[in-house]
Amino acid sequence: MIKLTYLTKKRMILSRWLASGLAQLVLWFVSYKQGSATLAMAENIINKVN
């Protein structure tokens, strides 16, 4: 019984860690996509000026 609760606790911690890691990955991906889009826009503006 103690072993079961220990494993369950461990599994909960692991799933929480995975979920937060996944959320961070998604946030990083979104910000990366937005950043590259902003960079492309900036390049277009610079090219128009030149």
PDB file of N, CA, C and O in Angstrom:
ATOM      1  N   MET A   1       0.829  -1.206   0.000  1.00  0.00           N
ATOM      2  CA  MET A   1       0.000   0.000   0.000  1.00  0.00           C
ATOM      3  C   MET A   1       0.868   1.264   0.000  1.00  0.00           C
ATOM      4  O   MET A   1       0.606   2.211  -0.742  1.00  0.00           O
ATOM      5  N   ILE A   2       1.904   1.261   0.844  1.00  0.00           N
ATOM      6  CA  ILE A   2       2.809   2.414   0.915  1.00  0.00           C
ATOM      7  C   ILE A   2       3.558   2.554  -0.415  1.00  0.00           C
ATOM      8  O   ILE A   2       3.761   3.659  -0.918  1.00  0.00           O
ATOM      9  N   LYS A   3       3.963   1.403  -0.970  1.00  0.00           N
ATOM     10  CA  LYS A   3       4.685   1.402  -2.236  1.00  0.00           C
ATOM     11  C   LYS A   3       3.815   1.979  -3.356  1.00  0.00           C
ATOM     12  O   LYS A   3       4.298   2.712  -4.220  1.00  0.00           O
ATOM     13  N   LEU A   4       2.530   1.636  -3.324  1.00  0.00           N
ATOM     14  CA  LEU A   4       1.594   2.102  -4.346  1.00  0.00           C
ATOM     15  C   LEU A   4       1.444   3.620  -4.295  1.00  0.00           C
ATOM     16  O   LEU A   4       1.499   4.292  -5.325  1.00  0.00           O
ATOM     17  N   THR A   5       1.254   4.152  -3.094  1.00  0.00           N
ATOM     18  CA  THR A   5       1.101   5.604  -2.965  1.00  0.00           C
ATOM     19  C   THR A   5       2.392   6.318  -3.358  1.00  0.00           C
ATOM     20  O   THR A   5       2.356   7.405  -3.935  1.00  0.00           O
ATOM     21  N   TYR A   6       3.519   5.710  -3.047  1.00  0.00           N
ATOM     22  CA  TYR A   6       4.812   6.291  -3.422  1.00  0.00           C
ATOM     23  C   TYR A   6       4.938   6.366  -4.939  1.00  0.00           C
ATOM     24  O   TYR A   6       5.362   7.381  -5.492  1.00  0.00           O
ATOM     25  N   LEU A   7       4.558   5.262  -5.608  1.00  0.00           N
ATOM     26  CA  LEU A   7       4.609   5.227  -7.065  1.00  0.00           C
ATOM     27  C   LEU A   7       3.637   6.223  -7.679  1.00  0.00           C
ATOM     28  O   LEU A   7       3.955   6.892  -8.662  1.00  0.00           O
ATOM     29  N   THR A   8       2.453   6.313  -7.091  1.00  0.00           N
ATOM     30  CA  THR A   8       1.445   7.250  -7.589  1.00  0.00           C
ATOM     31  C   THR A   8       1.945   8.681  -7.453  1.00  0.00           C
ATOM     32  O   THR A   8       1.778   9.498  -8.359  1.00  0.00           O
ATOM     33  N   LYS A   9       2.558   8.975  -6.315  1.00  0.00           N
ATOM     34  CA  LYS A   9       3.112  10.309  -6.071  1.00  0.00           C
ATOM     35  C   LYS A   9       4.210  10.616  -7.085  1.00  0.00           C
ATOM     36  O   LYS A   9       4.290  11.718  -7.628  1.00  0.00           O
ATOM     37  N   LYS A  10       5.048   9.616  -7.325  1.00  0.00           N
ATOM     38  CA  LYS A  10       6.140   9.768  -8.280  1.00  0.00           C
ATOM     39  C   LYS A  10       5.596  10.009  -9.686  1.00  0.00           C
ATOM     40  O   LYS A  10       6.106  10.846 -10.431  1.00  0.00           O
ATOM     41  N   ARG A  11       4.553   9.258 -10.032  1.00  0.00           N
ATOM     42  CA  ARG A  11       3.937   9.386 -11.347  1.00  0.00           C
ATOM     43  C   ARG A  11       3.297  10.762 -11.518  1.00  0.00           C
ATOM     44  O   ARG A  11       3.364  11.358 -12.593  1.00  0.00           O
ATOM     45  N   MET A  12       2.675  11.261 -10.444  1.00  0.00           N
ATOM     46  CA  MET A  12       2.053  12.588 -10.484  1.00  0.00           C
ATOM     47  C   MET A  12       3.096  13.674 -10.700  1.00  0.00           C
ATOM     48  O   MET A  12       2.892  14.599 -11.487  1.00  0.00           O
ATOM     49  N   ILE A  13       4.211  13.553  -9.999  1.00  0.00           N
ATOM     50  CA  ILE A  13       5.302  14.516 -10.137  1.00  0.00           C
ATOM     51  C   ILE A  13       5.852  14.466 -11.563  1.00  0.00           C
ATOM     52  O   ILE A  13       6.118  15.503 -12.171  1.00  0.00           O
ATOM     53  N   LEU A  14       6.016  13.261 -12.084  1.00  0.00           N
ATOM     54  CA  LEU A  14       6.543  13.086 -13.434  1.00  0.00           C
ATOM     55  C   LEU A  14       5.609  13.677 -14.475  1.00  0.00           C
ATOM     56  O   LEU A  14       6.053  14.371 -15.390  1.00  0.00           O
ATOM     57  N   SER A  15       4.311  13.405 -14.340  1.00  0.00           N
ATOM     58  CA  SER A  15       3.342  13.916 -15.309  1.00  0.00           C
ATOM     59  C   SER A  15       3.253  15.439 -15.237  1.00  0.00           C
ATOM     60  O   SER A  15       3.095  16.110 -16.257  1.00  0.00           O
ATOM     61  N   ARG A  16       3.356  15.976 -14.018  1.00  0.00           N
ATOM     62  CA  ARG A  16       3.334  17.434 -13.850  1.00  0.00           C
ATOM     63  C   ARG A  16       4.565  18.048 -14.500  1.00  0.00           C
ATOM     64  O   ARG A  16       4.478  19.092 -15.147  1.00  0.00           O
ATOM     65  N   TRP A  17       5.712  17.397 -14.326  1.00  0.00           N
ATOM     66  CA  TRP A  17       6.968  17.866 -14.914  1.00  0.00           C
ATOM     67  C   TRP A  17       6.892  17.829 -16.437  1.00  0.00           C
ATOM     68  O   TRP A  17       7.332  18.755 -17.117  1.00  0.00           O
ATOM     69  N   LEU A  18       6.317  16.726 -16.965  1.00  0.00           N
ATOM     70  CA  LEU A  18       6.162  16.594 -18.411  1.00  0.00           C
ATOM     71  C   LEU A  18       5.217  17.652 -18.954  1.00  0.00           C
ATOM     72  O   LEU A  18       5.471  18.238 -20.006  1.00  0.00           O
ATOM     73  N   ALA A  19       4.125  17.896 -18.236  1.00  0.00           N
ATOM     74  CA  ALA A  19       3.136  18.883 -18.672  1.00  0.00           C
ATOM     75  C   ALA A  19       3.743  20.280 -18.710  1.00  0.00           C
ATOM     76  O   ALA A  19       3.525  21.025 -19.665  1.00  0.00           O
ATOM     77  N   SER A  20       4.503  20.639 -17.679  1.00  0.00           N
ATOM     78  CA  SER A  20       5.115  21.965 -17.639  1.00  0.00           C
ATOM     79  C   SER A  20       6.187  22.090 -18.722  1.00  0.00           C
ATOM     80  O   SER A  20       6.343  23.150 -19.328  1.00  0.00           O
ATOM     81  N   GLY A  21       6.916  21.015 -18.959  1.00  0.00           N
ATOM     82  CA  GLY A  21       7.922  21.010 -20.012  1.00  0.00           C
ATOM     83  C   GLY A  21       7.288  21.173 -21.378  1.00  0.00           C
ATOM     84  O   GLY A  21       7.808  21.893 -22.231  1.00  0.00           O
ATOM     85  N   LEU A  22       6.167  20.507 -21.586  1.00  0.00           N
ATOM     86  CA  LEU A  22       5.438  20.597 -22.849  1.00  0.00           C
ATOM     87  C   LEU A  22       4.902  22.003 -23.046  1.00  0.00           C
ATOM     88  O   LEU A  22       4.968  22.548 -24.148  1.00  0.00           O
ATOM     89  N   ALA A  23       4.371  22.592 -21.982  1.00  0.00           N
ATOM     90  CA  ALA A  23       3.840  23.956 -22.040  1.00  0.00           C
ATOM     91  C   ALA A  23       4.952  24.945 -22.388  1.00  0.00           C
ATOM     92  O   ALA A  23       4.754  25.851 -23.198  1.00  0.00           O
ATOM     93  N   GLN A  24       6.117  24.766 -21.775  1.00  0.00           N
ATOM     94  CA  GLN A  24       7.256  25.641 -22.063  1.00  0.00           C
ATOM     95  C   GLN A  24       7.703  25.497 -23.511  1.00  0.00           C
ATOM     96  O   GLN A  24       8.067  26.478 -24.160  1.00  0.00           O
ATOM     97  N   LEU A  25       7.671  24.256 -24.014  1.00  0.00           N
ATOM     98  CA  LEU A  25       8.061  23.999 -25.391  1.00  0.00           C
ATOM     99  C   LEU A  25       7.114  24.695 -26.357  1.00  0.00           C
ATOM    100  O   LEU A  25       7.546  25.307 -27.334  1.00  0.00           O
ATOM    101  N   VAL A  26       5.814  24.596 -26.074  1.00  0.00           N
ATOM    102  CA  VAL A  26       4.803  25.247 -26.916  1.00  0.00           C
ATOM    103  C   VAL A  26       4.989  26.763 -26.885  1.00  0.00           C
ATOM    104  O   VAL A  26       4.949  27.421 -27.925  1.00  0.00           O
ATOM    105  N   LEU A  27       5.194  27.312 -25.684  1.00  0.00           N
ATOM    106  CA  LEU A  27       5.404  28.756 -25.545  1.00  0.00           C
ATOM    107  C   LEU A  27       6.654  29.198 -26.301  1.00  0.00           C
ATOM    108  O   LEU A  27       6.650  30.230 -26.973  1.00  0.00           O
ATOM    109  N   TRP A  28       7.725  28.409 -26.186  1.00  0.00           N
ATOM    110  CA  TRP A  28       8.966  28.727 -26.891  1.00  0.00           C
ATOM    111  C   TRP A  28       8.745  28.696 -28.393  1.00  0.00           C
ATOM    112  O   TRP A  28       9.230  29.563 -29.120  1.00  0.00           O
ATOM    113  N   PHE A  29       7.996  27.674 -28.860  1.00  0.00           N
ATOM    114  CA  PHE A  29       7.734  27.521 -30.287  1.00  0.00           C
ATOM    115  C   PHE A  29       6.929  28.700 -30.816  1.00  0.00           C
ATOM    116  O   PHE A  29       7.221  29.239 -31.884  1.00  0.00           O
ATOM    117  N   VAL A  30       5.904  29.096 -30.047  1.00  0.00           N
ATOM    118  CA  VAL A  30       5.056  30.219 -30.455  1.00  0.00           C
ATOM    119  C   VAL A  30       5.867  31.511 -30.507  1.00  0.00           C
ATOM    120  O   VAL A  30       5.764  32.273 -31.468  1.00  0.00           O
ATOM    121  N   SER A  31       6.665  31.757 -29.482  1.00  0.00           N
ATOM    122  CA  SER A  31       7.472  32.978 -29.442  1.00  0.00           C
ATOM    123  C   SER A  31       8.531  32.950 -30.543  1.00  0.00           C
ATOM    124  O   SER A  31       8.871  33.992 -31.104  1.00  0.00           O
ATOM    125  N   TYR A  32       9.052  31.766 -30.854  1.00  0.00           N
ATOM    126  CA  TYR A  32      10.032  31.621 -31.927  1.00  0.00           C
ATOM    127  C   TYR A  32       9.395  31.956 -33.266  1.00  0.00           C
ATOM    128  O   TYR A  32       9.974  32.673 -34.083  1.00  0.00           O
ATOM    129  N   LYS A  33       8.171  31.417 -33.484  1.00  0.00           N
ATOM    130  CA  LYS A  33       7.446  31.680 -34.723  1.00  0.00           C
ATOM    131  C   LYS A  33       7.145  33.169 -34.852  1.00  0.00           C
ATOM    132  O   LYS A  33       7.313  33.748 -35.925  1.00  0.00           O
ATOM    133  N   GLN A  34       6.700  33.787 -33.763  1.00  0.00           N
ATOM    134  CA  GLN A  34       6.393  35.215 -33.769  1.00  0.00           C
ATOM    135  C   GLN A  34       7.666  36.024 -33.995  1.00  0.00           C
ATOM    136  O   GLN A  34       7.661  37.020 -34.719  1.00  0.00           O
ATOM    137  N   GLY A  35       8.747  35.588 -33.370  1.00  0.00           N
ATOM    138  CA  GLY A  35      10.023  36.276 -33.509  1.00  0.00           C
ATOM    139  C   GLY A  35      10.531  36.228 -34.936  1.00  0.00           C
ATOM    140  O   GLY A  35      11.009  37.235 -35.458  1.00  0.00           O
ATOM    141  N   SER A  36      10.434  35.065 -35.577  1.00  0.00           N
ATOM    142  CA  SER A  36      10.888  34.936 -36.956  1.00  0.00           C
ATOM    143  C   SER A  36       9.977  35.721 -37.893  1.00  0.00           C
ATOM    144  O   SER A  36      10.438  36.253 -38.903  1.00  0.00           O
ATOM    145  N   ALA A  37       8.679  35.798 -37.562  1.00  0.00           N
ATOM    146  CA  ALA A  37       7.744  36.582 -38.366  1.00  0.00           C
ATOM    147  C   ALA A  37       8.087  38.064 -38.250  1.00  0.00           C
ATOM    148  O   ALA A  37       8.073  38.792 -39.243  1.00  0.00           O
ATOM    149  N   THR A  38       8.393  38.504 -37.032  1.00  0.00           N
ATOM    150  CA  THR A  38       8.774  39.899 -36.796  1.00  0.00           C
ATOM    151  C   THR A  38      10.075  40.209 -37.524  1.00  0.00           C
ATOM    152  O   THR A  38      10.233  41.287 -38.096  1.00  0.00           O
ATOM    153  N   LEU A  39      10.995  39.271 -37.501  1.00  0.00           N
ATOM    154  CA  LEU A  39      12.276  39.439 -38.176  1.00  0.00           C
ATOM    155  C   LEU A  39      12.072  39.568 -39.682  1.00  0.00           C
ATOM    156  O   LEU A  39      12.702  40.404 -40.330  1.00  0.00           O
ATOM    157  N   ALA A  40      11.190  38.742 -40.234  1.00  0.00           N
ATOM    158  CA  ALA A  40      10.893  38.789 -41.665  1.00  0.00           C
ATOM    159  C   ALA A  40      10.261  40.128 -42.032  1.00  0.00           C
ATOM    160  O   ALA A  40      10.576  40.703 -43.074  1.00  0.00           O
ATOM    161  N   MET A  41       9.370  40.620 -41.175  1.00  0.00           N
ATOM    162  CA  MET A  41       8.733  41.914 -41.408  1.00  0.00           C
ATOM    163  C   MET A  41       9.771  43.026 -41.378  1.00  0.00           C
ATOM    164  O   MET A  41       9.752  43.923 -42.221  1.00  0.00           O
ATOM    165  N   ALA A  42      10.672  42.966 -40.411  1.00  0.00           N
ATOM    166  CA  ALA A  42      11.730  43.968 -40.283  1.00  0.00           C
ATOM    167  C   ALA A  42      12.630  43.944 -41.516  1.00  0.00           C
ATOM    168  O   ALA A  42      13.031  44.997 -42.014  1.00  0.00           O
ATOM    169  N   GLU A  43      12.945  42.757 -42.005  1.00  0.00           N
ATOM    170  CA  GLU A  43      13.774  42.617 -43.202  1.00  0.00           C
ATOM    171  C   GLU A  43      13.080  43.219 -44.414  1.00  0.00           C
ATOM    172  O   GLU A  43      13.720  43.868 -45.241  1.00  0.00           O
ATOM    173  N   ASN A  44      11.765  43.003 -44.522  1.00  0.00           N
ATOM    174  CA  ASN A  44      10.998  43.572 -45.628  1.00  0.00           C
ATOM    175  C   ASN A  44      11.025  45.091 -45.586  1.00  0.00           C
ATOM    176  O   ASN A  44      11.177  45.743 -46.619  1.00  0.00           O
ATOM    177  N   ILE A  45      10.876  45.655 -44.391  1.00  0.00           N
ATOM    178  CA  ILE A  45      10.893  47.114 -44.220  1.00  0.00           C
ATOM    179  C   ILE A  45      12.263  47.664 -44.589  1.00  0.00           C
ATOM    180  O   ILE A  45      12.367  48.679 -45.278  1.00  0.00           O
ATOM    181  N   ILE A  46      13.314  46.990 -44.128  1.00  0.00           N
ATOM    182  CA  ILE A  46      14.687  47.423 -44.420  1.00  0.00           C
ATOM    183  C   ILE A  46      14.944  47.361 -45.927  1.00  0.00           C
ATOM    184  O   ILE A  46      15.560  48.263 -46.495  1.00  0.00           O
ATOM    185  N   ASN A  47      14.469  46.295 -46.565  1.00  0.00           N
ATOM    186  CA  ASN A  47      14.658  46.151 -48.006  1.00  0.00           C
ATOM    187  C   ASN A  47      13.906  47.231 -48.779  1.00  0.00           C
ATOM    188  O   ASN A  47      14.386  47.707 -49.807  1.00  0.00           O
ATOM    189  N   LYS A  48      12.734  47.616 -48.289  1.00  0.00           N
ATOM    190  CA  LYS A  48      11.959  48.676 -48.938  1.00  0.00           C
ATOM    191  C   LYS A  48      12.664  50.018 -48.806  1.00  0.00           C
ATOM    192  O   LYS A  48      12.666  50.819 -49.740  1.00  0.00           O
ATOM    193  N   VAL A  49      13.263  50.262 -47.641  1.00  0.00           N
ATOM    194  CA  VAL A  49      13.985  51.515 -47.405  1.00  0.00           C
ATOM    195  C   VAL A  49      15.209  51.579 -48.316  1.00  0.00           C
ATOM    196  O   VAL A  49      15.492  52.621 -48.907  1.00  0.00           O
ATOM    197  N   ASN A  50      15.928  50.476 -48.428  1.00  0.00           N
ATOM    198  CA  ASN A  50      17.099  50.409 -49.294  1.00  0.00           C
ATOM    199  C   ASN A  50      16.630  50.201 -50.711  1.00  0.00           C
ATOM    200  O   ASN A  50      17.450  50.112 -51.625  1.00  0.00           O
TER     201      ASN A  50
END
